[in-house]
Amino acid sequence: MSSVAEAGVRSAAPKPQAAALPLADAKDLRVLVLNASPRADGNTMALTRLLLSHLPGAHEVLSAYDLAVAPCSACGACSGSGVCAIRDAMSVVWERIIRSDILVISSPLHFTSLTAPMVALISRWQSHWHFHSAGVPGPLGNRRRVGAVVSTGGADYPNMFECVRRVALAGFTTIGVEMCGLLSVSGTDAPGGFGAFSGETLREAKSLARSMLSRRRGRS
Ligand SMILES: Cc1cc2nc3c(=O)[nH]c(=O)nc-3n(C[C@H](O)[C@H](O)[C@H](O)COP(=O)(O)O)c2cc1C
């Protein structure tokens, strides 16, 4: 995985050591999927389910389209307090993140990036920047959390998911979630483009899930 500095993410004070999870507790993991496909049962959710099939514990899916979280308005209210001035469904997202151990951002490619509702939602993580830059856990506590991003795109060219990866990394870093990787499928607009998963995709999903579980336990 690229380092935070390589990805152009803002630097901050070092975080306190997060609590590691004993092996036996894997079944108690809480996995939160933030899905931002306008098609609740489309290509991106199908790929997300493949990743989930390798992750034990309870899975919950929140739809960014249903929640319609407003984007950050850069009002600056949070800069001294960490408290956002906008009152909307973001409170539901924070509540679920607080309970989670594993976060999955799941979005199709729209104009080479995450879909607009997901970008809006992630922009609201700016209110956590106050705690991140001070190197203190804030309301999310110091629970160890890992994350990944899942995306599908109609085109097929090298590095087409780079923007998705970078936005997800910037968001996860801001809220103290360790980014474990990207699972993607390209060429979904081709006839039969989203048929059975290729052997490579099946292997990548399993390997990403293993990496997430292992990093959640505090092993790299
Ligand atoms: C508004 C819109 C913009 C899109 N932009 C891109 C794009 O920039 N690059 C790309 O490869 N595919 C693009 N696509 C295609 C989708 O990413 C692709 O069909 C994806 O697999 C759909 O996933 P879903 O079934 O979860 O909606 C776009 C589709 C829509 C509707």
The ligand as a Tripos MOL2 file, in Angstrom:
@<TRIPOS>MOLECULE
LIG
   31    33     1     0     0
SMALL
NO_CHARGES

@<TRIPOS>ATOM
      1 C1        -23.3030    9.1790  -14.3810 C.3       1 LIG1
      2 C2        -22.3620    8.0290  -14.6910 C.ar      1 LIG1
      3 C3        -21.0100    8.3040  -14.8540 C.ar      1 LIG1
      4 C4        -20.1090    7.2680  -15.1130 C.ar      1 LIG1
      5 N1        -18.7880    7.5540  -15.2520 N.ar      1 LIG1
      6 C5        -17.9100    6.5580  -15.4740 C.ar      1 LIG1
      7 C6        -16.5090    6.8450  -15.5710 C.ar      1 LIG1
      8 O1        -16.0530    7.9750  -15.4460 O.2       1 LIG1
      9 N2        -15.6660    5.8150  -15.8120 N.ar      1 LIG1
     10 C7        -16.1170    4.5420  -15.9540 C.ar      1 LIG1
     11 O2        -15.3010    3.6480  -16.1770 O.2       1 LIG1
     12 N3        -17.4360    4.2320  -15.8560 N.ar      1 LIG1
     13 C8        -18.3380    5.2060  -15.6150 C.ar      1 LIG1
     14 N4        -19.6830    4.9080  -15.4820 N.ar      1 LIG1
     15 C9        -20.1150    3.4890  -15.5660 C.3       1 LIG1
     16 C10       -20.2880    2.8450  -14.1780 C.3       1 LIG1
     17 O3        -19.1940    3.1190  -13.3390 O.3       1 LIG1
     18 C11       -20.4080    1.3220  -14.3150 C.3       1 LIG1
     19 O4        -21.4560    0.9670  -15.1630 O.3       1 LIG1
     20 C12       -20.5770    0.6570  -12.9470 C.3       1 LIG1
     21 O5        -20.2750   -0.7200  -13.0420 O.3       1 LIG1
     22 C13       -22.0070    0.8090  -12.4160 C.3       1 LIG1
     23 O6        -22.1130    0.2470  -11.1370 O.3       1 LIG1
     24 P1        -23.5260    0.0610  -10.4050 P.3       1 LIG1
     25 O7        -24.2190   -1.0940  -11.0640 O.co2     1 LIG1
     26 O8        -23.2000   -0.2010   -8.9710 O.co2     1 LIG1
     27 O9        -24.2770    1.3640  -10.5910 O.co2     1 LIG1
     28 C14       -20.5980    5.9200  -15.2360 C.ar      1 LIG1
     29 C15       -21.9720    5.6690  -15.0820 C.ar      1 LIG1
     30 C16       -22.8420    6.7030  -14.8070 C.ar      1 LIG1
     31 C17       -24.3200    6.4080  -14.6280 C.3       1 LIG1
@<TRIPOS>BOND
     1     1     2 1
     2     2     3 ar
     3     2    30 ar
     4     3     4 ar
     5     4     5 ar
     6     4    28 ar
     7     5     6 ar
     8     6     7 ar
     9     6    13 1
    10     7     8 2
    11     7     9 ar
    12     9    10 ar
    13    10    11 2
    14    10    12 ar
    15    12    13 ar
    16    13    14 ar
    17    14    15 1
    18    14    28 ar
    19    15    16 1
    20    16    17 1
    21    16    18 1
    22    18    19 1
    23    18    20 1
    24    20    21 1
    25    20    22 1
    26    22    23 1
    27    23    24 1
    28    24    25 2
    29    24    26 1
    30    24    27 1
    31    28    29 ar
    32    29    30 ar
    33    30    31 1
@<TRIPOS>SUBSTRUCTURE
     1 LIG1         1 GROUP 0 **** ****
